[in-house]
Amino acid sequence: MIRAAVIGVGSIGQHHARIYNEMDDVELVAVADVDSARRQRAARRFKVPTYPNHAALLEAETLDVVSVTVPTAIHHAVTMCAIEHGVNVLVEKPIAHTLEQADEMIARAAASGLTLTVGHIERFNPAVVEVKQRLRDNELGRIFQIQSRRLSPFPRYIQDVGVVMDLATHELDIMRYLLDSEVSRLYAEVGRNVHTVHEDMLSAVLRFANGCAGVLDINWLTPSKIRELRITGERGMFLVDYVHQDLYYYQNVEAPGRWDSLALFRGVEEGDVLKVHVSKVEPLERELKAFVKAVAGHSPPVVSGDDGRRALLLARALLDSAQKGQVLHVGPTGLFGGDAAA
């Protein structure tokens, strides 16, 4: 049995605890939270010891894995403490508040021979898993654009970060994952309309090394929850509905076997719209099972610490671009150079 704990049992952490508690090969042994009401609820529901902070839990319990689901500002401190106690860590995204913190977490986990993975949950969404396989099979041909809309009402419980760190990190990771390519330059505009401290709206354009364009439309200002990803290529477009785990394929009926001069002359013509069958599962359950499997089998996790760091680097670059009003060029080392936006 894998011995698991959850540090932080708020809106997300309670679901980590629930799934660990339901897994056949895992024993949920404890939770920690600074909020006494949340600790009491967890104790009643899961019948496990609770602790007022992460240090007390890690000192008292012998663990194999822990989920760190606390505010971003303390990801580094809690994760480092867990690693020092020899525990494998799943830390919710973003991996850390700064790149320096992320580097230290990654290095310490590697030196200790421990698994560090980051909770980029959309990688485990079955619609994303399916579209990734279809892109591997080259069903779209060359990809021209990947476009994301992640819109929500304002979440009053999130005060430590804005939409870029909270929501854009999802899409930055998914775009890299689906395209197998890195961002080479980007430009962003942000706005603060209802949040008292952080940005609550992002509009951004990305250019990937493979030539594909990326578009981000993200906010906390929309009355309804929308989570969509469009991938447009030579043979049509895939539409991913994250919320309902649906995948649609819009065919370009005129697309030949290759995108040549004849195709350019004819343009694009609407073809069939196919709803692809997707077996729906809870992404968080799939994520935690993959984490436990990686720990038990001593294999690399699906989402590495380096993946989490890259998403953080790009999120920080978007904020930097918006502040400076510049197009930023992203190098392999994470250094940026700027050009004034037109």
Secondary structure, DSSP 4 states (H G I P E B T S, - for coil): -EEEEEE--STTHHHHHHHHHH-TTEEEEEEE-S-HHHHHHHHHHH---EESSHHHHHHH---SEEEE-S-GGGHHHHHHHHHHTT-EEEEESSS-SSHHHHHHHHHHHHHHT--EEEE-GGGG-HHHHHHHHHHHTTSS-SEEEEEEEEE----TT--SS-HIIIIIHHHHHHHHHHHT--EEEEEEEEE-SS-SSS--EEEEEEEETTS-EEEEEEES--SS-EEEEEEEETTEEEEEETTTTEEEEEEETT--SS--HHHHHH---EEEEEEEP-----HHHHHHHHHHHHHHHT---SSBHHHHHHHHHHHHHHHHHHHHTEEEEE-TTS-EEEEE--
